[in-house]
Amino acid sequence: MSPNARKVLSASFFQRPTLSVCRELLGMTLCRQRGSEIIRLPLMDLEAYDGP
């Protein structure tokens, strides 16, 4: 397991330029717990909108 596994991203991670955030999210794993089940999905395809 990589050192960043199970790392919860802080709000400051997302308070950066949109394209930087998107590049760094690519390849990370999104985790959600529903009851006793943990769902893990890799982020493989992202869209970033950097508008006004």
C-alpha positions as CSV (number, residue, x, y, z in Angstrom):
1,M,0.0,0.0,0.0
2,S,1.4,3.4,-0.9
3,P,2.2,6.0,1.7
4,N,-0.7,8.2,0.5
5,A,-3.2,5.3,0.8
6,R,-6.0,6.1,3.3
7,K,-5.0,9.8,3.2
8,V,-8.0,12.1,3.6
9,L,-7.5,15.2,1.5
10,S,-8.0,18.5,3.3
11,A,-10.0,21.5,2.0
12,S,-6.7,23.3,1.3
13,F,-5.9,20.6,-1.3
14,F,-8.8,21.8,-3.3
15,Q,-8.1,25.5,-2.8
16,R,-5.5,25.5,-5.5
17,P,-5.6,26.0,-9.3
18,T,-8.1,23.7,-10.9
19,L,-5.8,22.0,-13.3
20,S,-3.2,21.2,-10.6
21,V,-5.9,19.6,-8.4
22,C,-7.2,17.6,-11.3
23,R,-3.8,16.3,-12.3
24,E,-3.0,15.2,-8.7
25,L,-6.4,13.5,-8.3
26,L,-5.9,11.3,-11.3
27,G,-4.9,7.8,-10.1
28,M,-6.1,8.4,-6.6
29,T,-8.7,6.2,-5.0
30,L,-12.2,7.4,-4.0
31,C,-13.4,5.6,-0.9
32,R,-16.9,5.6,0.6
33,Q,-18.3,3.6,3.5
34,R,-21.9,2.4,3.3
35,G,-22.8,0.6,6.4
36,S,-20.1,-2.1,6.9
37,E,-19.1,-2.1,3.3
38,I,-16.2,0.1,2.0
39,I,-16.4,0.9,-1.7
40,R,-13.1,1.9,-3.4
41,L,-12.9,3.2,-7.0
42,P,-9.8,4.5,-8.8
43,L,-10.1,8.0,-10.3
44,M,-9.1,7.3,-13.9
45,D,-11.0,9.9,-16.0
46,L,-11.6,13.4,-14.7
47,E,-12.9,16.7,-16.2
48,A,-11.7,20.1,-14.9
49,Y,-13.5,23.3,-15.7
50,D,-11.4,26.4,-15.2
51,G,-13.8,29.2,-16.0
52,P,-14.3,32.8,-14.9
